[in-house]
Amino acid sequence: TGLLSGGNVKRDAWTARFSEVIGALNSPDTSVTPVIVRPVRPTPRGTVHIPDPNLRAVIIEALGKSPNTPITAEDIATLSEIDAADREISDLTGLEFAKNLIVLFLDINPLSDLSPLSALTKLRELYFSDTQVVDLSPLSGLHALEVIGAEATRIRSLAPLAGLKNLQKLNTVDSDITDLSPLAGLTNLTRLRLYDVKATDLSPLKGLTKLKWLGLTHTDNISNLLPLSGLTELKHLDLHNTDISDVSALAGLVNLETLILSENRIVDVSPLASLRNLKNLELHENNISDFSHLDDIRKNLTEFTWYRNPAFPQGGPKIAGPWQWLMLPVQAEGWGGIGLLTDYLKAASEGKVTEQQIATLGASAGDVVGDSVWSVGTLESYNFRDSGRNENNIRRLLDPQGAIEDHGDFHYPKQGLELVIYASITLYSPRTQQTRIFVGASLGRKVWLNGKLLHEEYIIDRGNHDYQNVFPATLKKGKNVVLVAGEYWHSRWSLFFGFEPGTEYTISNPSIGYTFSTPKIHAGDTFTLDLSAEDIYDFSGWQFDIAFDPAVLEAIEVNEGDFLKTGGGTTFFQKGKIDNRSGKITGLSSALLSEGGVTGTGTLLSVNFSAKAGGETQLKLQNVQFGASIGDLISAGPHEVTLVVAGQLAMGDVNRDGQVSILDIILIAQQLGKTVPPHSAVDVNGDGTVSILDIILVAQHLGESIAAAAPSILTMDDIHRLDPAMVQTWIAQAQIENDGSAAFREGIANLQRLLALLIPEETALLANYPNPFNPETWIPYQLSEPAEVTLRIYSVNGVLVRTLVLGHLPAGIYQSQSRAAYWDGRNDVGESVASGVYFYTLTAGDFTATRKMLIRK
């Protein structure tokens, strides 16, 4: 009964009978079909025959009996109410014995025959929405009926209801009914819902003077509203999408509180000026150019829609962002826009954060509210050619993978929960501006500006794709914070926000950045953390403390960044106090001493840390305050960063790849003899100069790794990058410097092993690459001992084409492009040779070898 009583409807009550919202009565109306008298099937021992097991289960539950207990006629006759909704019931046989039944719910069942109900003369309320019922004739004798809910059925005629004089509430939706005359005598009706019927003649409704609630929507070609002019008790009238243009017949309905006239052809609204009791008036999507006649009554309206009319003002650009977004699953409170009555931020955070706080200060990316986190996102640019895409802009931003499952009861995947979104953005105005805010959304929304709730609207427009409301607002000079709250709608989720044309503002999305001096940090490393303000406006000071895990990190030094000094400004900087026992740096702050503030991105603070141990840890900012030059607080985040400290590097791991290899020796060799800055990776022994001593230290640890089962480093492919002569030089220098220590002994031994890998056991000519080629190729070879090396290239008929004199070369492997012989495909006079097979011969001392290759052009 709550569904049909009018007024606000709680969401769970509504959705429990959702089919009563979207059902249908079908036409054409026909004459009353005679009631079929069905003989009662005899049953043994006086039990009632109930062939449908699902119906039997419902009755057993209602009687409070065990499943296999026999049911007698006397048992069923004790029931006054049965709720059999959504139980897969297809046969009502047996209900004819429920002689004292008053309320019966049969919604959402595969039913088609109501005949067993024909004898239930005490029945007052009957609900059978979303069923397959066609024939209402079994109800014709149920004169006690007061309420019928029959949406989403296959009813073809209302004629069987003509004699039900006690009927007070009738609901039908989405039918083909063309004749309303059976309703003419139902003068006790107070609520009549005839959504999506095909009737055009409203004269049968003329005498229904007790009506307080009338819904007649989506019905084309209603040209005459005069039959409604005498229904002066009406409080709610819905004529949405009925193709009407003349509303003069409504002028006398002075008790109306809700009037819905959207999506029609109305031009003149002056007849509505007399409706001074109106609280809700919907006139969107008409042809109205002048609303001035409604100026007086608009003062008392709590809801007024007038968008998509010629008179609706043109809004400015829609603000795509970046916005700060928060998506909260919350306990459903209502349906159709009455679910924003709670401060969900306060509820989810257990009072730590409120709507008022965010609406005043703004939100910061990374801040946690309950199980949700504020994040940054930008809406797609508005598409003037694709309204269908616009009407789901939030859904595509916040749920691009379709993770939010749509349910028929309109709720979020967890039963009884719904989604509420919050969107926050910070704007900077160059001066105080009197302007107007434009907003549109698919469902209920609330809008705050600088902590003040300016707008609250609960219009439902699933397909909304543009601005719907406009209201005055004042942008103060400097920082302005906007907060929007909105509900999620089944499969549709849109939001549009902007100001009137000409409004000047700058969008700011301030955040805190964390940059480490090295991408990978190992235990034992010293590193620097830079903390930055990013995309900030009119910034003039900051303060925060830093908390860290003293078992993993040790703070060494704090230095101020240069961002606040941009443009030559001076600051008052407090470097705070480092306490490595507790893992805190407290009292950090800096304030700009000159007037104004800085805008943009820059470093606030640099902190040097030493990594003491491996593991994942967090650095957190506490007591954070960022300030603007005019004294406003600036919200920025995140307030923590995660750091992974890897295990301690092996001695000599110059390139920090977790293993000591030839690559590390090469990096040192490139800097031999140079003086380097402190803590340089190539200065392994830390004496400030890169020398053979550093190579010895690396060579001592060749093959060592953080990983327990790392491969032997002496067999790596990069070995070809070393010159054997260079390694021989290192060995000679090491032997001169040898002090007899283990480091020298092990280092020299590893260098000698390395040299052995670099000098092959035999001289060989290898296959060129690429082959076939055009126009160039590389010819690799290896020398087991030093030799004069020459390479000659011959045509297929033995003619010498090119001679490459490579000179005296030390023993070694010459395979890489930097060491192999190179031929550019030209002869000795610089001419390109023709395609075909060629032979190349390598001469190295007494060694000679020949191979063939192919030029393909």
ChimeraX attribute file (.defattr): number of C-alpha atoms within 10 A of each C-alpha:
attribute: neighborCount
match mode: 1-to-1
recipient: residues
	/A:1	14
	/A:2	11
	/A:3	18
	/A:4	20
	/A:5	12
	/A:6	13
	/A:7	11
	/A:8	14
	/A:9	18
	/A:10	17
	/A:11	21
	/A:12	16
	/A:13	14
	/A:14	20
	/A:15	20
	/A:16	14
	/A:17	22
	/A:18	21
	/A:19	25
	/A:20	26
	/A:21	22
	/A:22	18
	/A:23	24
	/A:24	29
	/A:25	28
	/A:26	24
	/A:27	20
	/A:28	16
	/A:29	19
	/A:30	13
	/A:31	10
	/A:32	17
	/A:33	14
	/A:34	10
	/A:35	15
	/A:36	11
	/A:37	11
	/A:38	11
	/A:39	6
	/A:40	13
	/A:41	10
	/A:42	10
	/A:43	11
	/A:44	7
	/A:45	8
	/A:46	12
	/A:47	14
	/A:48	24
	/A:49	19
	/A:50	19
	/A:51	13
	/A:52	15
	/A:53	13
	/A:54	17
	/A:55	21
	/A:56	22
	/A:57	18
	/A:58	18
	/A:59	23
	/A:60	19
	/A:61	14
	/A:62	17
	/A:63	15
	/A:64	9
	/A:65	13
	/A:66	10
	/A:67	12
	/A:68	9
	/A:69	8
	/A:70	14
	/A:71	19
	/A:72	16
	/A:73	17
	/A:74	14
	/A:75	16
	/A:76	22
	/A:77	15
	/A:78	15
	/A:79	18
	/A:80	16
	/A:81	16
	/A:82	18
	/A:83	16
	/A:84	22
	/A:85	20
	/A:86	16
	/A:87	16
	/A:88	17
	/A:89	21
	/A:90	18
	/A:91	21
	/A:92	21
	/A:93	22
	/A:94	23
	/A:95	25
	/A:96	20
	/A:97	22
	/A:98	25
	/A:99	20
	/A:100	16
	/A:101	23
	/A:102	19
	/A:103	19
	/A:104	19
	/A:105	18
	/A:106	24
	/A:107	30
	/A:108	24
	/A:109	20
	/A:110	17
	/A:111	21
	/A:112	16
	/A:113	18
	/A:114	19
	/A:115	21
	/A:116	21
	/A:117	24
	/A:118	21
	/A:119	18
	/A:120	23
	/A:121	18
	/A:122	17
	/A:123	25
	/A:124	20
	/A:125	20
	/A:126	21
	/A:127	25
	/A:128	27
	/A:129	33
	/A:130	28
	/A:131	27
	/A:132	18
	/A:133	21
	/A:134	18
	/A:135	21
	/A:136	22
	/A:137	22
	/A:138	23
	/A:139	24
	/A:140	19
	/A:141	18
	/A:142	22
	/A:143	18
	/A:144	17
	/A:145	25
	/A:146	19
	/A:147	22
	/A:148	21
	/A:149	28
	/A:150	28
	/A:151	31
	/A:152	26
	/A:153	29
	/A:154	24
	/A:155	24
	/A:156	21
	/A:157	27
	/A:158	25
	/A:159	20
	/A:160	22
	/A:161	24
	/A:162	16
	/A:163	17
	/A:164	22
	/A:165	17
	/A:166	17
	/A:167	25
	/A:168	21
	/A:169	22
	/A:170	19
	/A:171	24
	/A:172	29
	/A:173	28
	/A:174	23
	/A:175	25
	/A:176	20
	/A:177	23
	/A:178	18
	/A:179	21
	/A:180	21
	/A:181	17
	/A:182	18
	/A:183	23
	/A:184	15
	/A:185	17
	/A:186	21
	/A:187	19
	/A:188	17
	/A:189	23
	/A:190	20
	/A:191	24
	/A:192	22
	/A:193	22
	/A:194	26
	/A:195	26
	/A:196	25
	/A:197	25
	/A:198	23
	/A:199	21
	/A:200	17
	/A:201	17
	/A:202	19
	/A:203	15
	/A:204	17
	/A:205	22
	/A:206	16
	/A:207	17
	/A:208	23
	/A:209	18
	/A:210	17
	/A:211	23
	/A:212	20
	/A:213	23
	/A:214	22
	/A:215	20
	/A:216	21
	/A:217	24
	/A:218	20
	/A:219	20
	/A:220	16
	/A:221	13
	/A:222	16
	/A:223	15
	/A:224	17
	/A:225	19
	/A:226	15
	/A:227	17
	/A:228	23
	/A:229	16
	/A:230	17
	/A:231	22
	/A:232	17
	/A:233	17
	/A:234	23
	/A:235	20
	/A:236	21
	/A:237	24
	/A:238	20
	/A:239	22
	/A:240	22
	/A:241	20
	/A:242	22
	/A:243	21
	/A:244	23
	/A:245	19
	/A:246	18
	/A:247	20
	/A:248	16
	/A:249	16
	/A:250	23
	/A:251	15
	/A:252	17
	/A:253	22
	/A:254	19
	/A:255	17
	/A:256	23
	/A:257	18
	/A:258	21
	/A:259	23
	/A:260	20
	/A:261	26
	/A:262	25
	/A:263	21
	/A:264	21
	/A:265	17
	/A:266	21
	/A:267	18
	/A:268	18
	/A:269	20
	/A:270	15
	/A:271	16
	/A:272	22
	/A:273	18
	/A:274	17
	/A:275	19
	/A:276	19
	/A:277	16
	/A:278	24
	/A:279	18
	/A:280	19
	/A:281	22
	/A:282	19
	/A:283	22
	/A:284	22
	/A:285	19
	/A:286	24
	/A:287	18
	/A:288	20
	/A:289	14
	/A:290	15
	/A:291	17
	/A:292	12
	/A:293	15
	/A:294	17
	/A:295	10
	/A:296	12
	/A:297	17
	/A:298	19
	/A:299	10
	/A:300	14
	/A:301	16
	/A:302	12
	/A:303	16
	/A:304	21
	/A:305	21
	/A:306	21
	/A:307	23
	/A:308	19
	/A:309	20
	/A:310	15
	/A:311	15
	/A:312	19
	/A:313	16
	/A:314	14
	/A:315	21
	/A:316	17
	/A:317	17
	/A:318	19
	/A:319	19
	/A:320	17
	/A:321	20
	/A:322	18
	/A:323	25
	/A:324	23
	/A:325	25
	/A:326	23
	/A:327	21
	/A:328	21
	/A:329	21
	/A:330	19
	/A:331	17
	/A:332	20
	/A:333	18
	/A:334	19
	/A:335	25
	/A:336	18
	/A:337	21
	/A:338	21
	/A:339	23
	/A:340	20
	/A:341	10
	/A:342	12
	/A:343	14
	/A:344	25
	/A:345	23
	/A:346	17
	/A:347	15
	/A:348	19
	/A:349	15
	/A:350	12
	/A:351	11
	/A:352	12
	/A:353	18
	/A:354	18
	/A:355	20
	/A:356	18
	/A:357	15
	/A:358	22
	/A:359	25
	/A:360	21
	/A:361	22
	/A:362	25
	/A:363	31
	/A:364	26
	/A:365	23
	/A:366	19
	/A:367	17
	/A:368	16
	/A:369	21
	/A:370	17
	/A:371	10
	/A:372	16
	/A:373	16
	/A:374	22
	/A:375	21
	/A:376	19
	/A:377	17
	/A:378	16
	/A:379	21
	/A:380	15
	/A:381	13
	/A:382	18
	/A:383	11
	/A:384	10
	/A:385	8
	/A:386	10
	/A:387	14
	/A:388	12
	/A:389	16
	/A:390	24
	/A:391	23
	/A:392	21
	/A:393	23
	/A:394	23
	/A:395	20
	/A:396	17
	/A:397	15
	/A:398	20
	/A:399	11
	/A:400	10
	/A:401	9
	/A:402	11
	/A:403	9
	/A:404	15
	/A:405	12
	/A:406	15
	/A:407	13
	/A:408	10
	/A:409	19
	/A:410	20
	/A:411	24
	/A:412	22
	/A:413	16
	/A:414	12
	/A:415	12
	/A:416	17
	/A:417	16
	/A:418	23
	/A:419	19
	/A:420	23
	/A:421	19
	/A:422	24
	/A:423	26
	/A:424	27
	/A:425	25
	/A:426	28
	/A:427	20
	/A:428	19
	/A:429	17
	/A:430	14
	/A:431	12
	/A:432	12
	/A:433	15
	/A:434	11
	/A:435	17
	/A:436	20
	/A:437	22
	/A:438	24
	/A:439	23
	/A:440	24
	/A:441	31
	/A:442	28
	/A:443	25
	/A:444	24
	/A:445	25
	/A:446	19
	/A:447	23
	/A:448	21
	/A:449	22
	/A:450	22
	/A:451	19
	/A:452	14
	/A:453	16
	/A:454	14
	/A:455	17
	/A:456	16
	/A:457	22
	/A:458	20
	/A:459	21
	/A:460	15
	/A:461	18
	/A:462	17
	/A:463	19
	/A:464	22
	/A:465	25
	/A:466	24
	/A:467	23
	/A:468	24
	/A:469	21
	/A:470	23
	/A:471	13
	/A:472	13
	/A:473	15
	/A:474	14
	/A:475	23
	/A:476	16
	/A:477	15
	/A:478	20
	/A:479	25
	/A:480	25
	/A:481	23
	/A:482	24
	/A:483	28
	/A:484	23
	/A:485	22
	/A:486	26
	/A:487	27
	/A:488	24
	/A:489	25
	/A:490	18
	/A:491	15
	/A:492	20
	/A:493	26
	/A:494	27
	/A:495	28
	/A:496	24
	/A:497	24
	/A:498	19
	/A:499	23
	/A:500	19
	/A:501	13
	/A:502	10
	/A:503	16
	/A:504	16
	/A:505	19
	/A:506	14
	/A:507	19
	/A:508	21
	/A:509	26
	/A:510	24
	/A:511	21
	/A:512	22
	/A:513	20
	/A:514	17
	/A:515	14
	/A:516	16
	/A:517	13
	/A:518	12
	/A:519	7
	/A:520	14
	/A:521	22
	/A:522	22
	/A:523	19
	/A:524	17
	/A:525	18
	/A:526	19
	/A:527	20
	/A:528	18
	/A:529	16
	/A:530	20
	/A:531	19
	/A:532	19
	/A:533	25
	/A:534	19
	/A:535	16
	/A:536	23
	/A:537	26
	/A:538	19
	/A:539	26
	/A:540	25
	/A:541	25
	/A:542	21
	/A:543	19
	/A:544	20
	/A:545	17
	/A:546	21
	/A:547	19
	/A:548	20
	/A:549	17
	/A:550	17
	/A:551	16
	/A:552	19
	/A:553	22
	/A:554	22
	/A:555	21
	/A:556	14
	/A:557	14
	/A:558	20
	/A:559	14
	/A:560	21
	/A:561	18
	/A:562	17
	/A:563	20
	/A:564	27
	/A:565	20
	/A:566	12
	/A:567	9
	/A:568	9
	/A:569	16
	/A:570	15
	/A:571	18
	/A:572	11
	/A:573	17
	/A:574	16
	/A:575	17
	/A:576	16
	/A:577	14
	/A:578	19
	/A:579	14
	/A:580	17
	/A:581	10
	/A:582	12
	/A:583	19
	/A:584	23
	/A:585	22
	/A:586	20
	/A:587	16
	/A:588	20
	/A:589	22
	/A:590	23
	/A:591	21
	/A:592	20
	/A:593	15
	/A:594	13
	/A:595	10
	/A:596	14
	/A:597	22
	/A:598	22
	/A:599	19
	/A:600	14
	/A:601	18
	/A:602	22
	/A:603	19
	/A:604	22
	/A:605	20
	/A:606	21
	/A:607	19
	/A:608	17
	/A:609	17
	/A:610	19
	/A:611	23
	/A:612	19
	/A:613	19
	/A:614	18
	/A:615	15
	/A:616	12
	/A:617	16
	/A:618	14
	/A:619	18
	/A:620	17
	/A:621	20
	/A:622	16
	/A:623	11
	/A:624	17
	/A:625	14
	/A:626	22
	/A:627	19
	/A:628	21
	/A:629	19
	/A:630	15
	/A:631	13
	/A:632	16
	/A:633	18
	/A:634	26
	/A:635	24
	/A:636	25
	/A:637	21
	/A:638	19
	/A:639	21
	/A:640	19
	/A:641	14
	/A:642	11
	/A:643	14
	/A:644	15
	/A:645	21
	/A:646	19
	/A:647	18
	/A:648	18
	/A:649	21
	/A:650	18
	/A:651	18
	/A:652	28
	/A:653	25
	/A:654	24
	/A:655	16
	/A:656	15
	/A:657	14
	/A:658	19
	/A:659	26
	/A:660	28
	/A:661	27
	/A:662	24
	/A:663	20
	/A:664	22
	/A:665	23
	/A:666	18
	/A:667	15
	/A:668	24
	/A:669	20
	/A:670	11
	/A:671	15
	/A:672	17
	/A:673	12
	/A:674	13
	/A:675	14
	/A:676	16
	/A:677	13
	/A:678	11
	/A:679	14
	/A:680	15
	/A:681	19
	/A:682	29
	/A:683	25
	/A:684	23
	/A:685	20
	/A:686	15
	/A:687	15
	/A:688	16
	/A:689	21
	/A:690	24
	/A:691	23
	/A:692	20
	/A:693	22
	/A:694	22
	/A:695	28
	/A:696	29
	/A:697	20
	/A:698	30
	/A:699	27
	/A:700	23
	/A:701	21
	/A:702	27
	/A:703	19
	/A:704	23
	/A:705	22
	/A:706	16
	/A:707	10
	/A:708	7
	/A:709	8
	/A:710	12
	/A:711	13
	/A:712	14
	/A:713	20
	/A:714	18
	/A:715	13
	/A:716	12
	/A:717	9
	/A:718	14
	/A:719	19
	/A:720	18
	/A:721	17
	/A:722	19
	/A:723	19
	/A:724	20
	/A:725	16
	/A:726	12
	/A:727	17
	/A:728	15
	/A:729	13
	/A:730	21
	/A:731	22
	/A:732	14
	/A:733	16
	/A:734	21
	/A:735	14
	/A:736	9
	/A:737	12
	/A:738	17
	/A:739	11
	/A:740	9
	/A:741	9
	/A:742	11
	/A:743	18
	/A:744	20
	/A:745	16
	/A:746	17
	/A:747	24
	/A:748	24
	/A:749	16
	/A:750	21
	/A:751	23
	/A:752	17
	/A:753	12
	/A:754	22
	/A:755	21
	/A:756	13
	/A:757	17
	/A:758	24
	/A:759	20
	/A:760	16
	/A:761	14
	/A:762	11
	/A:763	19
	/A:764	18
	/A:765	21
	/A:766	17
	/A:767	15
	/A:768	23
	/A:769	16
	/A:770	14
	/A:771	15
	/A:772	17
	/A:773	17
	/A:774	14
	/A:775	16
	/A:776	15
	/A:777	21
	/A:778	21
	/A:779	23
	/A:780	20
	/A:781	20
	/A:782	22
	/A:783	23
	/A:784	16
	/A:785	16
	/A:786	13
	/A:787	18
	/A:788	14
	/A:789	19
	/A:790	18
	/A:791	21
	/A:792	16
	/A:793	24
	/A:794	18
	/A:795	17
	/A:796	12
	/A:797	9
	/A:798	10
	/A:799	11
	/A:800	16
	/A:801	18
	/A:802	19
	/A:803	16
	/A:804	15
	/A:805	13
	/A:806	14
	/A:807	11
	/A:808	13
	/A:809	15
	/A:810	18
	/A:811	21
	/A:812	27
	/A:813	25
	/A:814	22
	/A:815	20
	/A:816	15
	/A:817	13
	/A:818	11
	/A:819	17
	/A:820	19
	/A:821	20
	/A:822	17
	/A:823	18
	/A:824	13
	/A:825	20
	/A:826	15
	/A:827	16
	/A:828	11
	/A:829	8
	/A:830	10
	/A:831	9
	/A:832	12
	/A:833	15
	/A:834	14
	/A:835	15
	/A:836	13
	/A:837	15
	/A:838	21
	/A:839	19
	/A:840	21
	/A:841	17
	/A:842	21
	/A:843	17
	/A:844	24
	/A:845	13
	/A:846	7
	/A:847	13
	/A:848	15
	/A:849	14
	/A:850	14
	/A:851	14
	/A:852	16
	/A:853	20
	/A:854	16
	/A:855	19
	/A:856	13
	/A:857	10
